[in-house]
Amino acid sequence: MNHTAQLIPERNLSQDLFSAGPLSKSLILYAPLSGAVLPLSEAPDALIAMGLLGPGVCIQMRGHKLLAPCDGTLVKVSEGAKQWHFRSKHGLNILLYLHLDEPGICNKAKLKYLDGATLTRGEEIAYFDLRQFKSAPLAAIMITNLAPSTLTYYCQHQVAANEPLLFIGN
C-alpha cells in the first residue's frame, strides 16, 4: 500500500490548474510549519519514507511555530510531543511526526493545546525554540486514511506556515 505525494513542477503551475484544472476540487492541507519541502522518501524512518503510512511530504523546520494544518481536532499528542494526530473536519486523519537526533523534545516545546482540542487552521498549537536543537527537526506530514488511488500533490520547495502544502484530489 505504498502511495506518495507527487511534485507538480513549477513550470506546470498556472492559475488554471487550481481554478478550473484537476486540482480545482481538491481538499487542501496547509503547512503546519515553515521550511524546505522534501519528498517523503527523505524521511529517516523506513515506514514513513516508503509511504506505508500514507502520502505526504517532509519539511525541514526553519520556523519556531507549529500551526494547525486544517480545521478540525487535535486527536492526540504522543511520544513526548514527537507525534501529533489531527482529524480534519472533512475526515482526513493527519499524522505529523517530528524526527530528531536527540531525546527530550517535550522539554523544548511549549504546548498550547493537548488531546481533544478543537482547532482552526493556522492556530498556533506549539512553539519550539530551534536554538535548543543541535540540528533542525525534520517533520513528516502524512494523511493516513486515504485510498491508494487518491491523488495527492505538492508544488513548493519552500513553504511558510499556513500556506497551501498538499492538494488531495477526488
C-alpha positions as a printed Julia matrix, in Angstrom:
170×3 Matrix{Float64}:
   0.0    0.0     0.0
   2.79   2.4    -0.92
   1.49   5.76   -2.11
   3.29   9.08   -2.18
   2.55  12.71   -2.97
   3.63  13.85   -6.42
   5.54  17.07   -7.07
   3.99  19.43   -9.6
   6.92  21.12  -11.36
   6.8   24.9   -11.04
   6.82  25.3   -14.82
   3.46  23.45  -14.9
   1.85  25.69  -12.31
  -0.82  28.03  -13.54
  -3.93  29.62  -12.13
  -5.99  27.25  -14.35
  -4.6   24.24  -12.51
  -6.37  25.36   -9.34
  -9.37  27.31  -10.68
 -10.58  25.01  -13.46
  -8.0   22.26  -13.71
  -7.52  18.92  -11.99
  -6.89  20.46   -8.57
  -9.94  22.76   -8.59
 -11.97  20.36   -6.41
  -9.09  19.29   -4.2
  -9.0   19.39   -0.45
  -6.05  21.46    0.71
  -3.86  20.7     3.68
  -1.89  23.73    4.87
   1.7   23.77    6.08
   1.87  23.36    9.86
   5.35  24.9     9.92
   7.85  26.79    7.77
  10.79  25.23    5.98
  12.18  23.39    2.99
   9.72  20.9     1.46
  11.2   17.48    0.66
   9.69  14.27   -0.7
   8.57  11.79    1.93
  11.36   9.48    0.75
  13.81  11.8     2.6
  12.39  10.7     5.98
  14.89   8.65    8.04
  12.18   6.2     9.17
  11.65   3.49    6.53
   7.88   3.12    7.13
   7.41   6.82    6.51
   9.89   7.07    3.61
   8.2    4.23    1.72
   4.79   5.88    2.05
   3.38   2.97    4.02
   1.64   5.28    6.5
   0.12   7.38    3.7
   1.07  10.1     1.23
   2.72  13.29    2.38
   5.89  15.35    2.47
   8.71  16.28    4.81
   9.54  19.79    5.97
  12.96  20.73    7.34
  11.84  23.08   10.12
  13.07  26.67    9.96
  10.27  28.35   11.91
   9.52  28.11   15.61
   5.73  27.7    15.48
   3.65  24.6    14.87
   0.21  25.51   13.47
  -2.97  23.54   12.91
  -2.85  22.26    9.29
  -6.65  22.3     8.95
  -9.9   22.99   10.74
 -10.57  20.02   12.97
  -9.44  18.27   16.12
  -6.07  17.62   17.69
  -6.79  13.97   18.45
  -3.6   13.08   20.27
  -0.1   14.29   21.1
   2.18  11.33   21.8
   5.8   10.2    22.12
   6.76  13.26   24.13
   5.42  15.76   21.54
   7.06  13.95   18.58
   3.75  12.7    17.12
   0.73  14.91   16.52
  -2.51  13.31   15.29
  -5.18  15.51   13.71
  -8.63  14.82   12.23
  -9.85  17.39    9.72
 -13.47  18.49    9.53
 -13.53  16.58    6.2
 -12.5   13.32    7.91
  -8.81  13.22    6.94
  -6.52  11.66    9.53
  -3.25  13.57    9.56
  -0.06  12.48   11.29
   2.76  14.94   11.91
   5.92  13.2    13.04
   8.96  15.2    14.22
  12.25  13.37   13.72
  15.07  14.44   16.0
  18.56  13.13   16.52
  18.24  13.87   20.23
  15.83  12.96   23.02
  13.8   15.33   25.11
  11.71  17.34   22.64
   9.0   17.59   25.28
  11.3   19.76   27.36
  11.92  22.03   24.37
   8.31  22.51   23.23
   5.77  24.91   24.67
   2.42  23.24   24.05
  -0.68  25.41   23.81
  -3.17  22.57   23.26
  -3.44  18.92   24.19
  -5.59  15.93   23.16
  -9.14  16.67   22.08
  -8.77  20.38   21.33
 -10.88  21.82   18.51
  -8.65  23.9    16.25
  -8.93  26.38   13.42
  -6.46  26.21   10.53
  -3.42  28.34   11.26
  -3.93  28.38   15.02
  -0.64  28.07   16.92
  -0.52  24.81   18.87
   3.14  24.7    19.93
   6.33  26.71   19.96
   9.82  25.25   19.55
  12.96  27.21   20.31
  15.11  25.89   17.47
  18.24  27.3    19.13
  17.95  24.46   21.66
  18.33  21.76   18.97
  21.64  20.55   17.54
  20.02  20.41   14.09
  16.64  21.49   12.76
  13.92  18.84   13.19
  12.6   17.12   10.1
   8.81  16.9    10.15
   6.87  14.33    8.1
   3.24  15.24    7.37
   1.12  12.31    6.19
  -2.54  11.59    5.5
  -3.1    8.15    6.97
  -6.6    7.27    5.78
  -6.57   7.86    2.01
  -7.3    5.18   -0.53
  -4.15   4.31   -2.54
  -5.89   5.54   -5.71
  -6.37   9.06   -4.3
  -4.01  11.51   -5.98
  -2.01  13.77   -3.69
   0.17  16.62   -4.95
   2.53  19.24   -3.59
   4.05  22.13   -5.52
   6.59  24.0    -3.42
  10.2   23.65   -2.46
   9.91  26.15    0.41
   6.79  26.82    2.42
   5.76  29.27    5.09
   3.49  28.09    7.87
  -0.2   28.26    6.89
   0.46  28.24    3.12
  -1.12  25.53    0.92
   1.03  22.4     1.1
  -0.8   19.25   -0.03
  -3.62  19.01   -2.54
  -5.79  15.9    -2.21
  -7.69  15.03   -5.39
 -11.13  13.49   -5.7
